[in-house]
Amino acid sequence: MNIGVFQLDEPVPDLKNPHVFAMVRPWVDVGSVGTLTLGRLERFLGSEELGRLERPGKFFDFTRYRPNMRLVNGQREVTVPNSFIRYSHSEDGPDYLFLHLMEPHANSEEYTDSILAVIRHFDVGRYCRVGAMYDAVPHTRPLLVTGSLGDVPQIKEVPNFKMRRSTYQGPTTIMNLVSEGIDKMGVESINFMVHLPQYLQLEEDYTGTSRMIEVLSSVYANIPSDLAPVRRGQRQYRELNSAVEKNSELKQLIQQMEAYYDAQEDADESKPAEKAETVDLSPEIESFLDELGQRMDAEE
């Protein structure tokens, strides 16, 4: 069965009030946080593949998303990058769709329309986008998570989670047509973004993944917070400490980021009549923060 440009495996399952967990690579998937988060949720909830793009080359430039060569039983096989969909059933709640999406290079409107067609076909009740971006945050402090919940309640509080609505105007990604279409369809929409240390840039950031799962567990009772790979993330960041000690410039950069981070936290916690301590940052850090702030608005 085809829905738009997605080919779904038969028989197509009946899903009850499904909620979507979506990630978009590489746009807001730094540290593979979105990819890793969906992977852990899918294994925990027992997902199965539902479908994928019938002709991914119609939308993706394979000189930018490279196919992967591997040996299987002594034979070489080429894996072509693709967007795909998985699903899982739930006994005591909504069913789930997992959208592993890649940002398109061509025929983008047809691509985004097909994503919306899938959402419409399964009568999705909620769309949740997860991801990560780089920011001027130190790895020595709890990672900040920003996002929006709309009218969705939290079942427990999460530290260092801030509600933020973007006011950015300017160039953006074509994938925002999906968000715009979801709003027009009246589908409940929430999103979460983990802010990762820009100077670190791990291919797989497990601390960021842990923070994402922690925030999701504050909204979904059936997602346990201990699903997060906390120890693996702590080990990654701990190994960085020894490298920092050997690099005086990086150490100074992190100290300034710590001061800025702490001042922002104090400002958030202080009463309106109180004034948070002012932190003097180097011109390089000021420029870096300005550039990141513009990028953050564009990506959200």
C-alpha angles and dihedrals in degrees: 000000000000127000107186106310094337118101110211124201117247131272092043108213125239108241125196116224091324123206119214126224107193136181129184120212129236097354099073102000102096112155085019087267094147092045094047093045094052091045093055093045091049093051092046095047095041103243131190131202115264104178150305142213111302093216110017092176088071089069108023133064105225092203085066099035100040121211114238125237119208140162117245115183089338093308124110116238129185118218113204118212110249145162112247142179131221131182141196136191125231126205098206105028145014122326118243140235120196115204116197099190131182124203108253127234098196142018087023099163092055089049096050092043089055092052089053090047090057090050090049094046093055093041092234115209099197137015117205119185118196128189149125139240137187119263141166093269127130121237087225093072131061109279114254119237122197129184149117130268104180106196094337110122125224116231091206137011122258122204119235093019114131129187111227134170115201119235093185120142121188143055115358143157124290087233088079085077085075092055090046092049092049091054091051090050090054093240115155108251132196133165140190129199125189116209112221130194107270093211093056105053100176116188088227115023109194095180089058090048090051091053091050093052090046091056093045090052088057089063103030116054092198093058107083117213090223088068085081118103092234100155094047090052093047090052092052094052093041090057088055092060093071091051091050092054089059094050113065095186093052090045091054091047091053092048090055091047090051091052092049092046092050092047091052091050091050090050091052093048098042124093118255091254092055124079122219120230114272116237120209109218128191117258088249092056092044090053091045092052092048092051092047092047091056091047092049092054091048093050096047 
